[in-house]
């Protein structure tokens, strides 16, 4: 394993390593306006949600790694303390990429990239009509982490109004992930998409469920199996209890069959097979 000390690694290299490591990242397409009404639109993948009561989103228009200058988005937010976070989907990917260019202050990226501006209900910046989700936000705090190139600027926003297209919702007003056409950012020039081929569910333990036994209570012969992976063992360890009498098999062929049962979600059957 190679080890990199941030204080000894050139900033561009560290930037690439971190962005390729911490991925995929959702993309906030942020619209802002200054005190004179000039509009800016830029994408940021240093972004996520950090609470729902109140609803808080944070994104970071980091300083330029080349010049150390702040981005227009940051400058406009310092003036007005408002923004709209528009969630990027695959249908708008190349337009978003065009808008990411470093256009001079005062240039309207809605016009440059061909996006449809929609009037917001509460804040001044317009929403992106092509986005399925548009979050009107008030900026409640700005945290500058440094003044050198690559330093982050945490824009902490409270979501004051949520707009969601009916196109992506089901009859229960839930979002259908397959209709969202999610796009996420990786390192370098790489992106990924969410579709039916890579979408899957992992049920989360509910508070009402009995806790799983955990790895520390797995039989040693199972825990040190040469066949069962960490993910396999985690699913075996999620059961509330196992038989405490009898031995468990170390037979590789039985472990392989158990692995197949686990992949099919048949955890109880896998446990029965692993018992001698």
C-alpha positions as CSV (number, residue, x, y, z in Angstrom):
1,X,0.0,0.0,0.0
2,X,1.4,3.4,-1.0
3,X,1.1,6.3,1.6
4,X,0.8,10.0,0.7
5,X,1.5,12.8,3.1
6,X,-0.7,15.8,2.1
7,X,2.1,18.2,3.2
8,X,4.6,16.5,0.9
9,X,2.4,15.7,-2.1
10,X,2.0,18.3,-4.8
11,X,-1.5,19.9,-4.6
12,X,-2.6,18.8,-8.2
13,X,-1.5,15.2,-7.5
14,X,-3.3,15.2,-4.1
15,X,-6.4,16.7,-5.7
16,X,-6.5,13.9,-8.3
17,X,-5.9,11.2,-5.7
18,X,-8.6,12.4,-3.4
19,X,-11.2,13.0,-6.1
20,X,-10.6,9.5,-7.5
21,X,-10.8,8.0,-4.0
22,X,-13.9,9.7,-2.7
23,X,-16.4,8.8,-5.4
24,X,-19.0,8.7,-6.9
25,X,-20.2,12.2,-5.8
26,X,-23.5,13.8,-6.6
27,X,-23.3,17.1,-8.6
28,X,-24.9,20.3,-7.4
29,X,-25.6,22.6,-10.3
30,X,-25.7,25.9,-8.4
31,X,-27.4,29.0,-9.7
32,X,-26.5,32.3,-8.0
33,X,-27.0,36.0,-8.7
34,X,-25.1,39.1,-7.4
35,X,-26.6,42.3,-5.9
36,X,-27.0,43.7,-9.5
37,X,-29.0,40.7,-10.8
38,X,-26.1,39.1,-12.8
39,X,-26.7,35.4,-12.9
40,X,-24.1,32.6,-12.6
41,X,-24.5,28.8,-13.0
42,X,-21.8,26.3,-12.1
43,X,-21.5,22.6,-11.1
44,X,-19.8,21.4,-7.9
45,X,-19.3,17.8,-6.8
46,X,-18.0,18.7,-3.4
47,X,-21.6,18.4,-2.3
48,X,-24.1,16.5,-0.1
49,X,-27.0,16.8,2.3
50,X,-26.3,17.0,6.0
51,X,-29.6,17.0,7.8
52,X,-33.4,17.2,7.2
53,X,-34.6,19.1,10.2
54,X,-33.7,21.7,9.3
55,X,-32.8,20.6,5.7
56,X,-29.2,21.4,5.3
57,X,-27.0,21.1,2.1
58,X,-23.3,21.9,1.9
59,X,-21.3,22.4,-1.3
60,X,-17.8,23.8,-1.8
61,X,-16.7,26.1,-4.7
62,X,-13.0,25.5,-4.0
63,X,-10.4,28.1,-4.9
64,X,-8.7,27.6,-8.3
65,X,-5.8,25.2,-7.9
66,X,-3.9,27.2,-10.5
67,X,-4.5,30.8,-9.4
68,X,-5.9,30.5,-5.9
69,X,-8.8,32.8,-6.9
70,X,-12.4,32.3,-5.7
71,X,-15.1,31.2,-8.1
72,X,-17.9,33.5,-9.2
73,X,-20.4,31.4,-7.3
74,X,-18.5,32.1,-4.1
75,X,-18.3,35.8,-4.8
76,X,-22.0,36.1,-5.6
77,X,-23.1,34.2,-2.5
78,X,-21.0,36.5,-0.4
79,X,-23.2,39.3,-1.7
80,X,-26.7,37.8,-1.6
81,X,-26.5,34.7,0.7
82,X,-28.9,32.9,-1.7
83,X,-28.7,30.1,-4.3
84,X,-30.5,27.3,-6.0
85,X,-29.0,23.8,-6.0
86,X,-30.2,22.0,-9.1
87,X,-29.6,18.2,-9.3
88,X,-27.9,17.1,-12.5
89,X,-29.3,14.3,-14.6
90,X,-28.0,12.5,-17.6
91,X,-30.1,14.5,-20.1
92,X,-28.3,17.7,-19.1
93,X,-24.7,16.3,-18.7
94,X,-23.1,17.9,-21.7
95,X,-24.8,21.2,-21.2
96,X,-23.6,21.2,-17.6
97,X,-20.1,20.4,-18.7
98,X,-20.2,23.4,-21.1
99,X,-21.4,25.6,-18.2
100,X,-18.4,24.5,-16.1
101,X,-16.0,26.5,-18.2
102,X,-14.3,29.4,-16.5
103,X,-16.3,32.2,-18.1
104,X,-15.6,35.8,-16.9
105,X,-17.7,37.3,-14.2
106,X,-20.9,38.7,-15.6
107,X,-21.4,36.0,-18.2
108,X,-24.7,34.1,-17.9
109,X,-24.1,30.4,-18.2
110,X,-27.8,29.8,-18.6
111,X,-27.4,31.4,-22.0
112,X,-24.0,29.9,-22.8
113,X,-25.2,26.3,-22.1
114,X,-28.8,26.7,-23.4
115,X,-30.5,26.1,-20.1
116,X,-34.1,27.3,-19.3
117,X,-34.2,29.7,-16.3
118,X,-37.3,29.4,-14.1
119,X,-38.2,32.1,-11.6
120,X,-37.8,31.0,-8.0
121,X,-40.5,31.5,-5.5
122,X,-38.4,32.6,-2.5
123,X,-34.8,33.3,-3.5
124,X,-33.5,35.6,-6.3
125,X,-31.4,33.2,-8.4
126,X,-33.4,31.3,-11.1
127,X,-33.9,27.5,-11.1
128,X,-32.7,25.2,-14.0
129,X,-35.8,24.1,-15.8
130,X,-34.1,20.9,-17.1
131,X,-33.3,19.7,-13.6
132,X,-35.8,17.2,-12.1
133,X,-35.0,18.5,-8.6
134,X,-34.4,22.2,-7.7
135,X,-33.7,23.3,-4.1
136,X,-34.2,27.0,-3.2
137,X,-31.6,27.8,-0.5
138,X,-30.7,30.5,2.0
139,X,-27.0,30.5,2.9
140,X,-26.6,30.4,6.7
141,X,-22.9,30.1,7.0
142,X,-19.7,30.3,4.8
143,X,-16.5,28.6,6.1
144,X,-13.3,29.3,4.3
145,X,-10.7,26.5,4.9
146,X,-7.8,28.4,3.4
147,X,-6.6,31.0,1.0
148,X,-4.3,28.9,-1.2
149,X,-5.1,27.1,-4.4
150,X,-7.4,24.1,-3.8
151,X,-8.7,25.4,-0.5
152,X,-12.4,24.7,0.1
153,X,-15.2,27.2,0.8
154,X,-18.0,25.4,2.6
155,X,-21.3,27.0,1.7
156,X,-23.8,25.8,4.3
157,X,-27.4,26.2,3.0
158,X,-30.8,25.8,4.5
159,X,-33.3,24.4,1.9
160,X,-36.3,26.7,2.0
161,X,-38.3,25.2,-0.9
162,X,-38.1,21.9,-2.8
163,X,-39.3,21.5,-6.4
164,X,-39.5,18.0,-7.8
165,X,-40.8,17.1,-11.3
166,X,-43.8,14.8,-11.4
167,X,-41.9,13.0,-14.2
168,X,-39.7,11.3,-11.6
169,X,-42.3,10.6,-8.9
170,X,-44.6,7.6,-8.2
171,X,-48.2,7.6,-7.0
172,X,-47.0,7.9,-3.4
173,X,-45.0,11.0,-4.1
174,X,-41.8,9.1,-3.7
175,X,-38.9,9.6,-6.2
176,X,-38.3,6.6,-8.5
177,X,-34.5,6.3,-8.7
178,X,-34.6,4.9,-12.2
179,X,-36.5,7.9,-13.5
180,X,-34.0,10.3,-12.0
181,X,-31.2,9.4,-14.5
182,X,-28.6,10.2,-11.8
183,X,-25.1,11.2,-12.9
184,X,-22.2,11.2,-10.4
185,X,-18.7,12.6,-10.6
186,X,-15.5,10.5,-10.3
187,X,-11.9,11.5,-10.7
188,X,-10.3,13.1,-13.7
189,X,-12.9,13.3,-16.6
190,X,-14.9,10.3,-15.5
191,X,-18.6,10.1,-14.6
192,X,-21.0,7.3,-13.8
193,X,-24.7,6.8,-14.2
194,X,-27.4,4.9,-12.2
195,X,-29.6,2.6,-14.3
196,X,-31.4,-0.7,-13.9
197,X,-28.2,-2.6,-14.6
198,X,-26.4,-1.3,-11.5
199,X,-29.2,-0.4,-9.1
200,X,-29.8,-2.7,-6.1
201,X,-31.3,-2.6,-2.7
202,X,-29.7,-3.5,0.7
203,X,-32.3,-3.4,3.5
204,X,-31.2,-1.3,6.4
205,X,-31.6,-2.7,9.9
206,X,-34.7,-1.2,11.5
207,X,-34.8,-0.1,15.1
208,X,-37.5,-2.7,15.8
209,X,-35.2,-5.5,14.4
210,X,-33.0,-7.6,16.7
211,X,-29.4,-6.7,16.2
212,X,-27.2,-9.1,14.2
213,X,-24.8,-11.3,16.0
214,X,-21.8,-9.6,14.4
215,X,-18.4,-10.9,13.2
216,X,-17.2,-11.5,16.7
217,X,-19.9,-14.2,17.2
218,X,-19.2,-16.0,13.9
219,X,-17.8,-19.5,14.3
220,X,-14.0,-19.4,13.7
221,X,-14.2,-21.9,10.8
222,X,-16.7,-19.6,9.1
223,X,-15.0,-16.3,9.9
224,X,-11.7,-17.6,8.5
225,X,-13.2,-19.2,5.4
226,X,-11.1,-19.0,2.2
227,X,-14.2,-18.8,0.2
228,X,-16.6,-16.4,1.9
229,X,-15.9,-12.7,1.4
230,X,-16.3,-9.9,3.9
231,X,-19.7,-9.1,2.3
232,X,-20.7,-12.8,2.6
233,X,-19.7,-12.9,6.3
234,X,-21.6,-9.6,7.0
235,X,-24.8,-11.1,5.7
236,X,-24.3,-14.2,7.8
237,X,-23.5,-12.0,10.8
238,X,-26.8,-10.1,10.3
239,X,-28.9,-12.8,11.8
240,X,-30.2,-12.4,15.3
241,X,-29.0,-15.8,16.5
242,X,-27.4,-19.1,15.3
243,X,-27.5,-22.6,16.7
244,X,-25.1,-22.9,19.6
245,X,-24.8,-26.7,19.5
246,X,-23.0,-28.7,16.9
247,X,-20.1,-28.0,14.7
248,X,-19.7,-26.0,11.5
249,X,-18.1,-27.4,8.3
250,X,-14.8,-26.3,6.9
251,X,-15.5,-28.1,3.6
252,X,-14.6,-25.7,0.7
253,X,-17.3,-27.1,-1.5
254,X,-20.0,-26.5,1.1
255,X,-18.7,-23.0,1.6
256,X,-19.0,-22.4,-2.2
257,X,-22.6,-23.6,-2.1
258,X,-23.3,-21.4,0.9
259,X,-21.8,-18.4,-1.0
260,X,-24.2,-19.0,-3.8
261,X,-27.2,-19.1,-1.4
262,X,-26.0,-15.9,0.2
263,X,-25.9,-14.2,-3.2
264,X,-29.5,-15.2,-3.7
265,X,-30.5,-13.8,-0.3
266,X,-31.1,-17.2,1.3
267,X,-29.2,-16.6,4.5
268,X,-31.0,-19.1,6.7
269,X,-30.4,-21.8,4.1
270,X,-26.7,-20.9,3.9
271,X,-26.4,-21.3,7.7
272,X,-28.1,-24.7,7.5
273,X,-25.7,-25.8,4.9
274,X,-22.7,-24.6,6.9
275,X,-23.7,-26.8,9.9
276,X,-22.3,-30.3,9.9
